[in-house]
Amino acid sequence: MKKLFLSAILFSLAPASFAASQDVVGTCVTAALKKHPGVVTSLRGEIEKGKFQYELDIAGNDGKSWEVECDGKNGNITDSEGEVAGNDPAFVSKAKVSLDAAIKAALAKSPGAVVKIEYEIESDGVAYEFDIVAKDGRALEVEVNALTGEVGIPEEVLYQIGR
């Protein structure tokens, strides 16, 4: 029943060209929870490098927070990252770029207002992730490598369900 309800919400919120079938959403959720058992706290529809994807936030049974990205066509996991507090030793011990410098770099690439900051542990290092409301009103997600200061390609957030 929850899967059917979630799919009905997605069909009503997502643009027709990106509308998800419940099979793809179900595949994504099942795979994400298999990788990181817990509770899905939010689901986003995003455009990354011209392709539609889902991003799920999971409160893991292991006490950790996880962000999992899935391909919007087949529901396969494409990326998984741990989310930590900004003062987490696993983040702080590796980060070479300050939060202020990362915000400045993100806003130079995507002008607007930062509305959320996340600190991520990735397979290849650590990163800041910023939710930005762009000057044109679009919702963007911009990642800044906390080791190098490199700013990633902004992702456009189409919708979000949950926190």
C-alpha positions as CSV (number, residue, x, y, z in Angstrom):
1,M,0.0,0.0,0.0
2,K,2.8,2.4,0.9
3,K,4.5,1.8,-2.5
4,L,1.3,2.5,-4.3
5,F,0.7,5.7,-2.3
6,L,4.3,6.9,-3.0
7,S,4.0,6.2,-6.7
8,A,0.7,8.1,-6.8
9,I,2.4,11.1,-5.2
10,L,5.3,10.9,-7.6
11,F,3.1,10.7,-10.7
12,S,1.3,13.8,-9.5
13,L,4.5,15.8,-8.7
14,A,7.0,14.7,-11.3
15,P,7.0,16.1,-14.9
16,A,5.4,13.7,-17.3
17,S,8.6,13.0,-19.1
18,F,10.2,11.9,-15.8
19,A,7.2,10.2,-14.2
20,A,8.3,7.1,-12.4
21,S,6.7,3.7,-12.5
22,Q,6.1,2.1,-9.2
23,D,8.4,-0.7,-10.3
24,V,11.4,1.7,-10.6
25,V,10.6,3.4,-7.3
26,G,10.2,0.0,-5.7
27,T,13.4,-1.3,-7.1
28,C,15.3,1.8,-5.9
29,V,13.8,1.7,-2.4
30,T,14.4,-2.1,-2.1
31,A,18.0,-1.8,-3.2
32,A,18.8,1.2,-1.0
33,L,17.3,-0.5,2.1
34,K,19.1,-3.7,1.3
35,K,22.4,-1.8,1.2
36,H,21.5,0.3,4.2
37,P,18.7,-1.1,6.3
38,G,16.6,1.5,8.1
39,V,13.9,4.1,7.3
40,V,13.7,6.2,4.2
41,T,13.2,9.8,5.5
42,S,13.1,11.6,2.1
43,L,12.9,10.9,-1.6
44,R,14.0,13.4,-4.2
45,G,13.7,13.5,-7.9
46,E,16.7,15.2,-9.5
47,I,18.4,15.9,-12.8
48,E,22.2,15.1,-12.7
49,K,24.2,15.6,-15.8
50,G,21.0,15.6,-17.9
51,K,19.6,12.3,-16.4
52,F,16.8,11.8,-14.0
53,Q,17.6,10.1,-10.7
54,Y,16.2,9.4,-7.3
55,E,18.0,10.4,-4.1
56,L,16.9,8.7,-0.9
57,D,17.9,9.7,2.6
58,I,18.0,6.8,5.0
59,A,18.2,6.8,8.8
60,G,20.1,3.5,9.1
61,N,19.5,0.8,11.7
62,D,23.3,1.2,12.3
63,G,22.7,4.7,13.7
64,K,24.2,6.4,10.7
65,S,22.6,8.6,8.0
66,W,22.9,7.5,4.4
67,E,22.2,9.2,1.0
68,V,21.6,6.8,-1.9
69,E,21.2,7.7,-5.5
70,C,19.4,5.5,-8.0
71,D,19.1,5.6,-11.8
72,G,15.6,6.9,-12.6
73,K,15.1,4.5,-15.5
74,N,15.9,1.2,-13.8
75,G,16.2,1.9,-10.1
76,N,19.8,0.6,-9.8
77,I,22.0,2.2,-7.2
78,T,24.6,4.6,-8.7
79,D,26.1,6.1,-5.5
80,S,26.0,5.8,-1.8
81,E,27.4,8.3,0.8
82,G,27.4,8.6,4.5
83,E,26.1,11.8,6.1
84,V,27.8,13.0,9.3
85,A,27.8,16.1,11.5
86,G,30.1,18.9,10.6
87,N,32.3,18.2,13.7
88,D,32.5,14.4,13.0
89,P,36.2,13.3,13.4
90,A,35.9,11.3,10.1
91,F,35.1,14.5,8.3
92,V,37.2,17.0,10.1
93,S,40.4,14.9,10.0
94,K,40.2,14.8,6.1
95,A,38.7,18.1,5.2
96,K,41.3,20.6,3.8
97,V,38.8,23.2,2.6
98,S,36.9,25.4,5.2
99,L,33.1,25.6,5.2
100,D,33.3,29.3,4.4
101,A,35.6,28.7,1.3
102,A,33.3,25.8,0.2
103,I,30.2,28.1,0.4
104,K,31.9,30.8,-1.5
105,A,32.9,28.4,-4.3
106,A,29.4,26.9,-4.5
107,L,27.8,30.3,-4.7
108,A,30.3,31.5,-7.3
109,K,29.1,28.6,-9.5
110,S,25.4,28.7,-8.6
111,P,24.4,32.1,-7.2
112,G,21.6,32.1,-4.7
113,A,21.0,31.3,-1.1
114,V,22.3,28.3,0.8
115,V,19.3,26.7,2.6
116,K,20.9,23.4,3.8
117,I,24.4,22.1,4.4
118,E,25.4,18.4,4.6
119,Y,28.8,16.9,5.4
120,E,29.5,13.7,3.5
121,I,31.8,10.8,3.7
122,E,32.4,9.3,0.2
123,S,34.3,6.4,-1.1
124,D,37.0,8.8,-2.4
125,G,37.0,11.4,0.4
126,V,34.8,14.0,2.0
127,A,32.5,16.7,0.6
128,Y,30.2,19.5,1.5
129,E,26.8,19.3,-0.1
130,F,24.7,22.5,-0.3
131,D,21.0,22.9,-1.2
132,I,20.8,26.3,-2.9
133,V,17.8,28.3,-4.0
134,A,19.1,29.8,-7.2
135,K,18.4,33.4,-8.1
136,D,16.0,32.1,-10.8
137,G,14.1,30.1,-8.1
138,R,15.3,26.7,-9.0
139,A,16.4,24.3,-6.2
140,L,19.9,23.1,-6.7
141,E,22.2,20.6,-5.0
142,V,25.9,21.6,-5.3
143,E,28.7,19.5,-4.0
144,V,32.2,20.8,-3.1
145,N,35.1,18.4,-2.6
146,A,36.4,19.1,0.9
147,L,39.9,18.0,0.0
148,T,40.4,20.0,-3.2
149,G,37.7,22.7,-3.3
150,E,36.5,21.4,-6.7
151,V,32.8,22.3,-7.3
152,G,30.7,19.6,-8.9
153,I,28.1,20.1,-11.6
154,P,24.9,21.4,-9.9
155,E,22.0,19.0,-9.8
156,E,18.5,20.4,-10.2
157,V,16.0,19.2,-7.5
158,L,12.6,18.7,-9.1
159,Y,10.7,17.6,-6.0
160,Q,11.2,16.2,-2.5
161,I,9.0,14.1,-0.4
162,G,9.9,14.0,3.3
163,R,12.3,16.1,5.4
